[in-house]
């Protein structure tokens, strides 16, 4: 029994390499977004406009006068809250007049546009978020208890709960890619000049990479959980 427990826990586990791959992918994505963001955070846009000004410009351009803009603490903490209709920008994005600042601000406004115009994947993700928030607190508790007490049913419960996270990540990916597409279209419409567009694309592309990585990591984790469950049944 002890040997089986160690095997299931990951020691000498042939599926353990999946987690190593997941860690590498996640680390690379985080490095890429931070390095790209930091690089273009030092490149001022030629119009000298801040992220807040760009966000307000796009919102007003699209008739979204009721959407507010707030500054929040933290780095890369930018997000749009569909419940309160508020675009929240980190200090360096809110006050910064760089390529990185206007690109990130435009991306978050892209989410506000999705919300206003009824973009279905965003609505589905918003509805799924509370479920994922609840289930994520119990996934690994159920799995670890199932392994420790040799109870496959508990492991299966953990797997079902984790499936919600995978679905959430799969839905998040097109939501983020679409927000970046909307952002780039807005930036190209008189906000950044032609030679600044490649930089904006790199910032938006690096940000998208983190969501691609998160999706891949979630799928790899699910595959490993399914393999663990099947092995214990065998």
C-alpha positions as CSV (number, residue, x, y, z in Angstrom):
1,X,0.0,0.0,0.0
2,X,2.8,2.4,0.9
3,X,4.5,1.8,-2.5
4,X,1.2,2.4,-4.3
5,X,0.6,5.6,-2.4
6,X,4.1,6.9,-3.4
7,X,3.4,5.9,-7.0
8,X,0.1,7.7,-7.1
9,X,1.5,10.8,-5.3
10,X,4.0,11.3,-8.2
11,X,7.2,9.6,-7.0
12,X,8.3,7.3,-9.8
13,X,5.1,8.3,-11.6
14,X,5.4,8.0,-15.4
15,X,3.0,10.9,-15.8
16,X,5.0,13.2,-13.6
17,X,6.9,14.5,-16.7
18,X,3.6,16.2,-17.7
19,X,3.8,18.4,-14.7
20,X,7.4,19.2,-15.6
21,X,6.3,20.3,-19.0
22,X,3.5,22.3,-17.5
23,X,5.9,24.2,-15.2
24,X,8.3,24.9,-18.1
25,X,5.5,26.2,-20.3
26,X,4.0,28.4,-17.5
27,X,7.4,29.8,-16.6
28,X,8.3,30.6,-20.2
29,X,4.9,32.4,-20.7
30,X,5.4,34.5,-17.6
31,X,8.9,35.4,-18.6
32,X,7.8,36.4,-22.1
33,X,5.0,38.6,-20.9
34,X,7.0,40.3,-18.2
35,X,10.1,40.9,-20.4
36,X,8.0,42.2,-23.3
37,X,5.9,44.4,-21.1
38,X,9.0,45.8,-19.3
39,X,10.7,46.4,-22.7
40,X,7.8,48.4,-24.2
41,X,7.1,50.1,-20.9
42,X,10.3,52.1,-21.7
43,X,9.1,53.1,-25.2
44,X,6.9,56.2,-25.1
45,X,4.2,56.5,-27.7
46,X,4.6,59.5,-30.1
47,X,1.3,61.1,-29.1
48,X,2.3,61.1,-25.5
49,X,-1.1,59.9,-24.4
50,X,-1.6,57.7,-21.3
51,X,-3.3,54.4,-20.8
52,X,-6.2,56.1,-19.0
53,X,-6.6,58.6,-21.9
54,X,-6.6,55.8,-24.5
55,X,-9.1,53.8,-22.5
56,X,-11.4,56.8,-22.2
57,X,-10.9,57.7,-25.9
58,X,-11.9,54.2,-27.0
59,X,-14.8,53.9,-24.6
60,X,-16.3,57.2,-25.7
61,X,-15.6,56.3,-29.4
62,X,-17.8,53.2,-28.9
63,X,-20.5,55.1,-26.9
64,X,-19.6,53.3,-23.6
65,X,-19.9,56.5,-21.5
66,X,-21.1,54.6,-18.4
67,X,-17.9,52.5,-18.1
68,X,-15.6,53.9,-15.5
69,X,-11.8,53.7,-15.3
70,X,-9.9,53.2,-12.0
71,X,-6.3,52.8,-11.0
72,X,-5.4,49.7,-9.0
73,X,-2.3,48.6,-7.2
74,X,0.1,45.9,-8.5
75,X,1.9,45.1,-11.7
76,X,-0.1,43.6,-14.6
77,X,-3.2,43.6,-12.4
78,X,-5.2,45.2,-15.1
79,X,-8.7,43.8,-15.7
80,X,-12.3,44.7,-16.6
81,X,-15.0,43.9,-14.1
82,X,-18.3,43.2,-16.0
83,X,-20.3,43.4,-12.7
84,X,-19.4,47.0,-12.0
85,X,-18.6,48.1,-15.5
86,X,-15.2,49.3,-14.5
87,X,-11.9,49.1,-16.3
88,X,-9.2,48.8,-13.7
89,X,-5.6,49.7,-14.7
90,X,-2.4,49.3,-12.9
91,X,-0.5,52.5,-12.1
92,X,2.1,52.1,-14.9
93,X,-0.7,51.5,-17.4
94,X,-3.1,54.1,-16.0
95,X,-0.5,56.9,-15.9
96,X,2.1,55.7,-18.4
97,X,2.4,57.0,-21.9
98,X,4.2,54.1,-23.4
99,X,3.5,51.5,-26.0
100,X,2.9,48.9,-23.3
101,X,0.5,51.2,-21.4
102,X,-1.7,52.0,-24.3
103,X,-1.7,48.4,-25.5
104,X,-2.8,46.9,-22.2
105,X,-5.4,49.7,-21.6
106,X,-6.9,49.0,-25.1
107,X,-7.0,45.3,-24.4
108,X,-9.0,45.8,-21.2
109,X,-11.4,48.1,-23.0
110,X,-11.7,45.3,-25.5
111,X,-13.4,43.3,-22.7
112,X,-15.7,46.3,-22.0
113,X,-16.7,46.3,-25.7
114,X,-17.3,42.5,-25.5
115,X,-19.6,43.0,-22.5
116,X,-21.5,45.9,-24.1
117,X,-22.0,44.2,-27.4
118,X,-23.1,40.8,-26.0
119,X,-20.0,38.7,-26.9
120,X,-21.3,35.2,-26.0
121,X,-18.0,33.6,-24.8
122,X,-17.5,36.5,-22.3
123,X,-21.0,36.0,-20.9
124,X,-20.4,32.2,-20.6
125,X,-17.0,32.8,-18.9
126,X,-18.6,35.2,-16.4
127,X,-21.3,32.7,-15.6
128,X,-18.8,29.9,-15.1
129,X,-16.4,32.0,-13.0
130,X,-18.3,31.4,-9.6
131,X,-18.4,27.7,-10.3
132,X,-14.7,27.6,-11.0
133,X,-13.9,29.7,-7.9
134,X,-15.8,27.3,-5.7
135,X,-14.6,24.1,-7.3
136,X,-10.9,25.1,-7.3
137,X,-10.9,25.2,-3.5
138,X,-11.7,21.5,-3.3
139,X,-10.1,19.9,-6.4
140,X,-6.8,18.9,-4.9
141,X,-8.2,18.2,-1.5
142,X,-10.5,15.6,-3.0
143,X,-7.7,14.1,-5.2
144,X,-5.1,13.9,-2.3
145,X,-7.6,12.4,0.1
146,X,-8.7,10.0,-2.5
147,X,-5.1,8.9,-3.1
148,X,-4.2,8.8,0.6
149,X,-7.2,6.7,1.6
150,X,-7.3,4.7,-1.7
151,X,-10.8,6.0,-2.6
152,X,-11.1,6.3,-6.4
153,X,-14.5,7.9,-6.0
154,X,-12.9,11.0,-4.3
155,X,-10.3,11.2,-7.0
156,X,-13.1,11.2,-9.6
157,X,-14.9,14.0,-7.8
158,X,-11.7,16.0,-7.9
159,X,-11.4,15.3,-11.7
160,X,-15.0,16.4,-12.3
161,X,-14.4,19.6,-10.4
162,X,-11.2,20.2,-12.3
163,X,-13.0,19.8,-15.6
164,X,-14.8,23.0,-14.9
165,X,-11.4,24.8,-14.7
166,X,-10.3,23.3,-18.0
167,X,-13.6,24.5,-19.6
168,X,-13.0,27.9,-18.1
169,X,-9.5,28.1,-19.6
170,X,-10.8,26.9,-23.0
171,X,-13.4,29.6,-23.0
172,X,-11.0,32.3,-21.7
173,X,-8.6,31.8,-24.6
174,X,-11.0,33.1,-27.4
175,X,-12.2,35.8,-25.1
176,X,-8.7,37.2,-24.6
177,X,-7.7,36.8,-28.2
178,X,-10.8,38.6,-29.3
179,X,-10.1,41.4,-26.8
180,X,-6.6,41.8,-28.3
181,X,-8.0,41.9,-31.8
182,X,-10.4,44.6,-30.8
183,X,-7.6,46.5,-29.1
184,X,-5.3,46.4,-32.1
185,X,-8.1,47.6,-34.4
186,X,-8.7,50.6,-32.1
187,X,-5.0,51.4,-31.7
188,X,-4.5,51.3,-35.5
189,X,-7.4,53.8,-35.8
190,X,-5.4,57.0,-35.0
191,X,-3.9,56.1,-31.6
192,X,-0.5,54.7,-32.5
193,X,1.5,55.4,-35.6
194,X,2.5,52.8,-38.2
195,X,6.0,52.1,-36.8
196,X,4.5,51.7,-33.3
197,X,2.1,49.0,-34.4
198,X,4.6,46.1,-34.3
199,X,5.4,46.9,-30.7
200,X,1.7,47.0,-29.7
201,X,1.3,43.6,-31.5
202,X,4.2,42.2,-29.5
203,X,2.7,43.4,-26.2
204,X,-0.7,42.0,-27.0
205,X,0.8,38.8,-28.3
206,X,2.8,38.2,-25.2
207,X,-0.2,38.7,-23.0
208,X,-2.2,36.2,-25.2
209,X,0.6,33.7,-24.7
210,X,0.0,33.5,-21.0
211,X,-3.6,32.3,-21.7
212,X,-2.4,29.8,-24.2
213,X,0.0,28.5,-21.7
214,X,-2.6,28.4,-18.9
215,X,-4.9,26.4,-21.2
216,X,-2.2,23.9,-22.1
217,X,-1.2,23.5,-18.4
218,X,-4.8,22.8,-17.4
219,X,-5.2,20.2,-20.1
220,X,-2.0,18.5,-19.1
221,X,-3.1,18.5,-15.4
222,X,-6.4,16.9,-16.4
223,X,-4.6,14.2,-18.5
224,X,-2.5,13.4,-15.5
225,X,-5.5,13.2,-13.2
226,X,-7.3,10.9,-15.6
227,X,-4.2,8.7,-15.9
228,X,-3.9,8.5,-12.1
229,X,-7.6,7.5,-11.8
230,X,-7.3,4.9,-14.5
231,X,-4.2,3.4,-13.0
232,X,-5.7,3.0,-9.6
233,X,-8.8,1.2,-11.1
234,X,-6.4,-1.2,-12.8
